[in-house]
């Protein structure tokens, strides 16, 4: 009788452990596959960010109804972006993705999201309030090391100029870290070559029409330029238009960054000298993937850095379908 009770006890214990294991397994499974709601606020300063959004939209299809993504546009207004983040928090979003208006003023959004214990994922431009490698828990970043783009661009330009020539720089919007980092990369390389002179640098806020006006002014003033290092493709295209009007396109090299569709077309036509590929697909997918994993409590790195790549007339066809 005693042995029977022991066997019965062990059998009951075995069944209980089995049910408990199954329960925990199903609970974990349901938590990982629970529907996730993500709010995205983007400020579209240039064409490249539209590619990031497109990448997120396409990647979201892999998750079907398990993931819901709501997009809002900040239109270059920091107060509007702050308000959008606040509304996402009030709506009970599981994660928030921010492509910031101004990297100098992200702290309010960070504070609100951290206070609500909602993961916030910054994309494309690293927030000035933090240092790389030191993001606090619940804050993430997905993007590329912007200074590298300027270094890659200028290394190639120095080679094309054989280490001697006058270079002008078209800078992006002055509220963007990418503007200063890419410019710093260009200048860092230029300093290594006594024969390379930076003759001027002006902001055109990432926009082709403004870049066109800046280059026209240089032409009118008679600035001697052998090459223009533009910190994005859109401004490079504006530079090309101005140079063409002044009959200088064949005499002045133009380089861009981003490898946008229009930039690649200009490269194929021999009007753009080179560009630097920034991977919008990887950034978009990385942002959404990070947001989903963070929302579900899954392990994911706080920082995801995606490399730049040089694009020239020799390899541009490899990037034509990348956007």
C-alpha distance (Angstrom), angle and dihedral (degrees) to the residues before:
residue distance angle dihedral
X1 . . .
X2 3.77 . .
X3 3.80 91.5 .
X4 3.80 90.4 49.3
X5 3.82 91.2 54.8
X6 3.81 90.9 49.8
X7 3.81 91.6 50.2
X8 3.83 90.7 46.6
X9 3.80 90.7 49.2
X10 3.80 92.3 49.9
X11 3.80 91.1 46.9
X12 3.81 91.5 51.5
X13 3.80 90.3 46.3
X14 3.82 90.5 50.6
X15 3.80 91.6 50.5
X16 3.82 91.6 46.7
X17 3.80 92.3 50.5
X18 3.80 89.7 48.0
X19 3.81 92.7 52.3
X20 3.81 91.5 44.8
X21 3.81 91.8 50.6
X22 3.79 91.3 48.5
X23 3.82 91.0 47.6
X24 3.80 93.3 51.1
X25 3.79 91.3 45.5
X26 3.80 92.7 51.4
X27 3.81 91.1 43.3
X28 3.81 91.0 53.1
X29 3.77 90.7 45.6
X30 3.81 92.7 50.8
X31 3.81 91.3 48.4
X32 3.79 91.6 52.0
X33 3.79 93.3 47.4
X34 3.80 98.4 39.0
X35 3.78 115.4 127.7
X36 3.78 111.2 -89.0
X37 3.80 123.7 -152.8
X38 3.80 116.1 -155.6
X39 3.79 128.2 -173.6
X40 3.80 118.4 -153.6
X41 3.79 125.5 -165.9
X42 3.80 117.2 -173.0
X43 3.77 132.7 179.7
X44 3.80 106.2 -154.6
X45 3.80 103.1 -148.1
X46 3.79 93.3 153.5
X47 3.78 143.1 7.9
X48 3.80 94.0 -94.6
X49 3.80 94.1 70.4
X50 3.79 90.3 56.5
X51 3.81 86.5 59.4
X52 3.80 90.0 53.4
X53 3.80 90.7 53.0
X54 3.80 90.6 48.3
X55 3.80 89.9 51.9
X56 3.82 91.6 51.2
X57 3.80 91.4 49.0
X58 3.80 92.4 51.1
X59 3.81 93.8 44.8
X60 3.80 91.8 49.7
X61 3.82 89.2 64.9
X62 3.81 88.4 71.7
X63 3.81 89.2 67.7
X64 3.79 99.6 46.6
X65 3.80 114.4 -169.2
X66 3.82 92.2 -13.7
X67 3.81 89.3 82.8
X68 3.80 128.4 46.6
X69 3.80 119.4 -170.6
X70 3.80 124.9 -168.8
X71 3.82 118.1 -166.3
X72 3.79 127.6 -156.0
X73 3.81 131.2 178.9
X74 3.80 120.1 -133.8
X75 3.84 94.8 -167.0
X76 3.79 94.0 -148.6
X77 3.81 92.0 -59.4
X78 3.81 114.7 127.5
X79 3.79 94.1 -165.8
X80 3.80 89.6 52.5
X81 3.82 91.0 50.8
X82 3.81 91.5 49.1
X83 3.80 89.0 51.3
X84 3.82 91.5 48.9
X85 3.81 91.1 53.8
X86 3.81 89.9 48.4
X87 3.82 90.6 52.4
X88 3.79 91.0 49.2
X89 3.79 89.1 54.4
X90 3.82 91.8 48.3
X91 3.83 89.2 49.4
X92 3.80 90.2 55.7
X93 3.79 98.6 -115.5
X94 3.80 114.7 -177.6
X95 3.82 93.0 -141.3
X96 3.81 138.1 3.2
X97 3.80 127.1 -143.3
X98 3.81 118.0 -159.3
X99 3.79 128.3 -169.7
X100 3.79 93.1 -173.0
X101 3.77 130.3 -127.9
X102 3.80 91.6 -149.5
X103 3.80 124.2 7.0
X104 3.80 89.1 -152.6
X105 3.81 92.1 65.6
X106 3.80 108.0 43.8
X107 3.82 96.5 107.6
X108 3.81 95.2 92.0
X109 3.81 91.7 53.9
X110 3.79 90.7 46.4
X111 3.80 92.0 49.5
X112 3.82 92.9 50.1
X113 3.79 94.5 47.8
X114 3.81 94.8 44.9
X115 3.80 90.3 46.9
X116 3.80 89.4 54.6
X117 3.84 90.8 43.4
X118 3.79 91.0 -123.0
X119 3.84 117.5 141.2
X120 3.81 112.6 -113.6
X121 3.79 118.8 -158.3
X122 3.79 119.2 -164.4
X123 3.78 118.3 -157.3
X124 3.80 140.7 -162.4
X125 3.83 96.0 -3.3
X126 3.80 122.4 52.9
X127 3.85 113.6 -127.8
X128 3.79 112.9 -108.7
X129 3.83 91.5 -139.9
X130 3.82 90.4 73.0
X131 3.78 139.1 48.1
X132 3.79 122.3 -129.9
X133 3.78 110.0 -92.8
X134 3.81 93.0 22.7
X135 3.81 105.6 80.3
X136 3.81 113.1 143.4
X137 3.79 122.8 -122.2
X138 3.79 111.4 -73.4
X139 3.82 94.6 25.7
X140 3.82 120.9 100.1
X141 3.79 139.6 177.2
X142 3.82 133.8 -157.1
X143 3.79 120.3 -176.1
X144 3.79 145.9 83.9
X145 3.80 133.6 -71.6
X146 3.78 97.8 -100.7
X147 3.79 97.7 -160.8
X148 3.81 88.6 62.5
X149 3.81 90.4 62.7
X150 3.82 91.0 58.8
X151 3.79 91.7 45.9
X152 3.82 92.9 50.5
X153 3.80 91.3 46.4
X154 3.80 95.3 48.8
X155 3.81 95.0 42.6
X156 3.79 88.4 58.5
X157 3.80 92.7 43.8
X158 3.81 92.6 51.8
X159 3.79 88.5 52.8
X160 3.82 91.7 50.4
X161 3.81 91.0 48.1
X162 3.82 92.5 45.1
X163 3.81 88.7 -124.7
X164 3.80 96.7 -58.7
X165 3.82 133.0 90.2
X166 3.80 150.1 79.2
X167 3.80 115.8 -79.7
X168 3.82 128.7 -168.2
X169 3.80 121.8 -163.7
X170 3.80 127.5 -142.4
X171 3.81 107.7 -156.2
X172 3.80 127.6 -159.7
X173 3.79 129.5 -128.5
X174 3.80 110.9 -37.4
X175 3.82 92.2 -133.2
X176 3.81 90.6 65.3
X177 3.79 124.2 89.3
X178 3.82 87.3 -149.9
X179 3.80 89.7 65.3
X180 3.78 94.1 58.1
X181 3.79 96.8 36.0
X182 3.80 95.0 51.0
X183 3.80 91.1 44.6
X184 3.81 90.1 48.7
X185 3.79 89.7 52.8
X186 3.80 91.4 52.4
X187 3.80 92.6 48.2
X188 3.80 93.4 44.9
X189 3.80 91.2 58.8
X190 3.82 93.7 41.3
X191 3.82 91.1 56.4
X192 3.79 89.9 63.1
X193 3.81 91.9 62.9
X194 3.83 118.8 62.9
X195 3.80 89.5 -164.2
X196 3.80 93.2 59.7
X197 3.81 116.1 84.1
X198 3.82 125.9 -172.5
X199 3.80 100.0 -143.6
X200 3.83 98.4 -179.1
X201 3.79 143.8 -15.4
X202 3.79 126.1 -159.8
X203 3.78 135.7 171.2
X204 3.80 119.2 -115.9
X205 3.82 93.6 173.0
X206 3.84 93.1 -120.5
X207 3.84 90.4 -66.6
X208 3.82 128.1 127.7
X209 3.84 96.9 -144.9
X210 3.82 92.3 52.2
X211 3.80 91.5 46.2
X212 3.79 88.8 51.0
X213 3.80 89.9 55.0
X214 3.82 93.0 47.5
X215 3.80 93.0 51.1
X216 3.80 91.3 45.3
X217 3.81 87.9 55.2
X218 3.80 90.6 51.1
X219 3.78 89.7 51.0
X220 3.80 92.4 48.6
X221 3.80 91.2 49.3
X222 3.78 91.3 49.8
X223 3.80 95.4 -121.3
X224 3.80 108.0 176.0
X225 3.81 106.6 -126.2
X226 3.78 129.9 173.5
X227 3.80 96.2 175.4
X228 3.80 141.7 8.5
X229 3.79 118.3 -143.8
X230 3.79 105.7 -158.3
X231 3.79 118.3 -168.9
X232 3.81 91.7 -141.2
X233 3.81 137.9 21.6
X234 3.78 96.2 -115.2
X235 3.82 92.4 61.8
X236 3.81 89.6 42.9
X237 3.80 88.6 57.7
X238 3.80 90.2 51.4
X239 3.81 88.8 51.1
X240 3.81 90.9 51.1
X241 3.81 91.4 53.3
X242 3.80 92.3 51.2
X243 3.81 93.8 46.0
X244 3.78 90.8 49.0
X245 3.79 91.6 54.7
X246 3.79 90.7 51.6
X247 3.80 93.2 46.0
X248 3.81 91.5 -116.2
X249 3.79 101.9 111.5
X250 3.80 94.6 102.4
X251 3.80 91.8 46.8
X252 3.82 99.8 48.0
X253 3.80 123.3 57.7
X254 3.81 117.7 -141.3
X255 3.79 125.0 -158.4
X256 3.80 128.8 -175.5
X257 3.80 142.5 -177.4
X258 3.83 131.4 -126.3
X259 3.83 102.9 41.2
X260 3.81 92.2 -124.4
X261 3.79 118.9 -177.9
X262 3.80 92.0 -101.8
X263 3.79 90.9 45.8
X264 3.79 91.5 52.7
X265 3.80 90.1 48.9
X266 3.80 89.7 54.5
X267 3.78 89.5 48.0
X268 3.81 91.1 51.1
X269 3.81 88.8 50.9
X270 3.80 90.9 52.8
X271 3.82 93.6 -116.6
X272 3.82 96.8 107.9
X273 3.80 114.4 56.8
X274 3.81 97.2 -153.8
X275 3.78 143.4 -34.6
X276 3.80 136.7 -158.0
X277 3.79 117.4 -118.8
X278 3.79 116.1 -126.9
X279 3.78 109.1 -170.3
X280 3.81 107.7 -126.0
X281 3.81 91.6 172.0
X282 3.80 93.2 56.2
X283 3.80 91.8 43.3
X284 3.80 93.4 50.4
X285 3.79 94.3 45.3
X286 3.80 91.1 43.4
X287 3.80 92.2 52.3
X288 3.79 94.5 50.2
X289 3.80 94.1 41.4
X290 3.81 91.3 50.2
X291 3.81 91.2 48.2
X292 3.81 93.2 50.2
X293 3.80 94.3 47.6
X294 3.80 93.2 44.6
X295 3.82 90.6 49.3
X296 3.81 90.9 51.4
X297 3.78 93.3 46.2
X298 3.79 92.5 -113.9
X299 3.77 121.7 147.9
X300 3.80 113.8 -93.1
X301 3.82 132.2 153.5
X302 3.80 118.3 -97.4
X303 3.80 90.4 -134.7
X304 3.79 128.9 37.5
X305 3.80 113.9 -173.0
X306 3.81 117.9 -165.6
X307 3.84 117.8 -161.7
X308 3.81 127.4 -121.0
X309 3.83 121.3 -130.3
X310 3.81 132.1 -155.8
X311 3.82 114.8 -115.9
X312 3.81 120.8 -162.1
X313 3.80 138.2 160.5
X314 3.79 87.3 -83.9
X315 3.80 98.7 59.7
X316 3.82 107.6 17.2
X317 3.83 93.2 110.2
X318 3.81 89.1 68.3
X319 3.81 89.0 64.2
X320 3.80 101.5 42.9
X321 3.82 93.0 97.6
X322 3.81 95.5 36.7
X323 3.81 96.1 93.3
